[in-house]
Amino acid sequence: MVNGLQCILPDNRKWFSTVLIFVVAVLLVSCKKDPVDIDRHLVTEYQVMYAYNAERYTIGEVRSYQFEWSDDKMCNEVLKYHNWNAYSRELTDAEFEYDGNKLVEIRKKDGVIIRFEYDNDLLTKMRTIMWTGDNDTTQSIVKYVYFSDGHLSEVIMDNKKKYEFTWEKDNVTEIRDCSSLKVAVIKYYEYDTKKSAYSFMPEWYILWREKYEWLSTNNVVSYSCPEQGITMPIRYNYIYKGDYPVIRTETRSDAYMVSGHTHYYVYADGVGQSDVPKFYSVMVPLNDSIGYDLVYGGGVYSARSVVKLKADSYGIYSFLHWADGNTANTCSFQVTRDTVISPIYSYNK
């Protein structure tokens, strides 16, 4: 009998080892992250802002957002962020720290630190801190509350309810702004069936910028916000190259202002770069004798934009004409290069 057992045990050991290897292999495969498509990372976003008001002048501004990603194909982590204002020439940098795949801290060069806390995989708290060198001071605390299915239910800012969310499957259909209003303002959202333009961005980018309309699986095509009996819808339009959204436009208008944003997206493999226009500055020099600026409309604009400038008279300073002799206090032109335009004023004692 002993000899019989000795003959059987080696085979059982082989069988057990084979099963063990198979189980471990299955566990490793099931736990392995899918490789990240690094080529599809969004590396630059240009945000072109414009406004045209009833007083007949425009406002132009261009910002660029650049992202440096981890080159680990098993990670989906932004390491650095650069925000460049083309007109003021201000640069805002930030660095990001992770614990595994969870973002735990954003450090900005201006001394602001943003820290994140989680319950399992759900972000529950975002704390903004101002670092002064010797100590830190909490500036604000944002708390996130979820439904049982994991969808965001409420956002609480500094112990006051700020937003409530209503979902239809994976898309937000209503966001109720509850902040210090007797009657809450509700935004209503409509979607297309394509992936969000931010589908390749990590969740921090959405929550940090408080772009709650992007908490969805599809693109927002419009939202409306009835307030004081007036509904002013905002429309979005997308242009794709293959599966890549490369341009998103946003337009809104009311009795006082026509405004909007155009976003250009450039990806790591170069898709979208050819769609980004050139940008030009329109400079209106400050009149030293006046000491402050009376001309509106300077800024940074995309090529071929139509710019409208308006020069005001104030007190003892009267507008005479533009440098080219035009005496109308408004002028408009299409931007094709960097432009400096000077108003001429008289001084009335």
Secondary structure, DSSP 4 states (H G I P E B T S, - for coil): -HHHHHHHHHHHHHHHHHHHHHHHHHHHHHHPPPPP-GGGSEEEEEEEEEEEETTS-EEEEEEEEEEEE---TT---EEEEEEEETTTTEEEEEEEEEETTEEEEEEETTSEEEEEEEETTEEEEEEEEEE-SS-EEEEEEEEEEE-TTS-EEEEEETTEEEEEEEEETTEEEEEEE-TT-SS-EEEEEEEEEEEPTTTTS-HHHHHHTT-GGG-SSEEEEEEE-EETTEE--EEEEEEEETTEEEEEEEEEE-SSEEEEEEEEEEETTSTTGGGPPPEEEEE----TTTSS--EE--EEEETT-EEEEEE--BTTEEEEEETTS--SSEEEEE--S-EE--EEEEE--
